[in-house]
Amino acid sequence: VSGESRVNLALVGCGDVVHRSYLPALATARDKVRIAACCDPDPVRAEQTARACESWSAGVQAPQDLDAVLEDSQLSGIFNLAPAPAHETISQAALHAGLHVYSEKPLASTPEGALALAGLAAGRDRLLLCAPAIMAAPRFRWLKQVLETGQFGPATLAIGRYANLGPAALLGYQGDPSVHYSANVGPLIDQGVYVLHAMTGLLGEVRQIQALGAQAIPCRRVRYGPHASNNVAVEGCDHILLQLGFENGALAQVLSSFAVPASPGPALEVHTARASFILDDWQHANAPVDVYLDDQHGGGVQGWLRAANQGCEKAVVDDLVGVGALHFVAVMRGEEAPLLSSADACQVLQIVGAARRSIRDGITVELPSAPVPSPSARAAVRER
Ligand SMILES: NC(=O)c1ccc[n+]([C@@H]2O[C@H](COP(=O)([O-])OP(=O)(O)OC[C@H]3O[C@@H](n4cnc5c(N)ncnc54)[C@H](O)[C@@H]3O)[C@@H](O)[C@H]2O)c1
């Protein structure tokens, strides 16, 4: 894709996240990207979304049918922003049509489905990138670099949490929250994946999983948006606790819950022998990283270094979801190397699958170091 021509992308699924995150982020890159179609089975949503971006995407279409999107020979790729259970089918159709794909999480409904998609993308030499955009956010890139210097020793322990009441209580949420409380989604797929992507991105591959789960609040009343006052039945666990063992010997604990009114503790702690790194706020790409140093050389240096990442570059948009959208555009244009690979998303789905088995059977699950198909990892993208 040349510097003059914009990359043509379609939005498949035009719900809450499109208006909350994707369009605001993509509008900042309007000189690089054009939205060719806003596709949604709900014609009102498709049309409203097309109207919201037509000032910088002339001629944007509003089809209800994915096939109409895939027939557009000018199209280079799609953002797959449908509800979680529909992701796999949509990505598969788009890859078969020769398109590049950025998928909201999860990549697929099962680890096997995710591996098949990764294989399809690799076989067709298409990009398949997957949210959440944790490892594309500057503070996580910074932390990875800092850990890789080895100056503080290797990371030996991580503690992470993503705990709230879920989308039924999310301020101003416009989507249908019931899908998030279904047996195949739940807190681990919807929010725990942020923690898991951070941990696997920073500490490497997970080999052992122990999990406990419980259902704490079986019925929810939707608070905002078009579904307000509806009751939602919680189908699976809404509290999930994980313990992870990494290949390199590091350990981690994760709290993933849709049944916690407030949890003000750190989003993520990463500990080495000589430093502790504390991160807050999963959704804010430019949030600070505090570091506690415990260096016993000479007279010793001990104490907190607040916002230790202040010198690192800032993301154009602070919204982590938007960072992922802009990363896909940049990779499509050959401006950035892909950081959100389907291989990472496959590994996270394997951990989620293992956690479910561990909860069900009361066992520790071992993950083999099975190779996942290498993602289509070209930085530059040829014309279709
Ligand atoms: N809303 C957020 O804040 C947020 C944040 C991060 C990630 N996400 C992820 O974004 C995705 C969408 O979430 P949302 O909150 O926008 O949900 P939503 O319910 O508001 O929107 C989903 C849209 O997809 C449409 N849709 C349903 N089936 C479809 C299909 N087969 N093809 C095309 N469109 C289809 C629906 O009509 C709806 O308009 C989910 O994977 C979610 O986990 C959402």
The ligand as an ORCA input file, in Angstrom:
! r2SCAN-3c Opt
* xyz 0 1
  N     -17.846     -2.518     24.110
  C     -16.635     -2.488     24.599
  O     -16.292     -1.615     25.409
  C     -15.616     -3.507     24.148
  C     -14.278     -3.338     24.564
  C     -13.325     -4.243     24.120
  C     -13.690     -5.287     23.298
  N     -14.990     -5.446     22.924
  C     -15.313     -6.582     22.050
  O     -15.938     -6.116     20.853
  C     -16.835     -7.108     20.344
  C     -18.193     -6.462     20.141
  O     -18.648     -5.971     21.395
  P     -19.715     -4.803     21.524
  O     -19.648     -4.382     22.929
  O     -19.544     -3.799     20.454
  O     -21.076     -5.648     21.304
  P     -22.470     -5.120     20.727
  O     -23.484     -6.131     21.102
  O     -22.704     -3.697     21.134
  O     -22.242     -5.103     19.147
  C     -22.115     -6.234     18.355
  C     -22.737     -5.916     16.993
  O     -22.486     -7.008     16.125
  C     -23.672     -7.262     15.382
  N     -23.633     -8.641     14.922
  C     -24.180     -9.752     15.491
  N     -23.900    -10.830     14.727
  C     -23.195    -10.398     13.661
  C     -22.642    -11.035     12.522
  N     -22.748    -12.347     12.336
  N     -21.993    -10.268     11.609
  C     -21.857     -8.936     11.789
  N     -22.356     -8.285     12.863
  C     -23.002     -9.006     13.788
  C     -24.809     -6.945     16.320
  O     -26.004     -6.654     15.599
  C     -24.262     -5.727     17.045
  O     -24.603     -4.520     16.397
  C     -16.836     -8.240     21.380
  O     -15.926     -9.225     20.978
  C     -16.314     -7.564     22.650
  O     -15.666     -8.473     23.514
  C     -15.957     -4.583     23.325
*
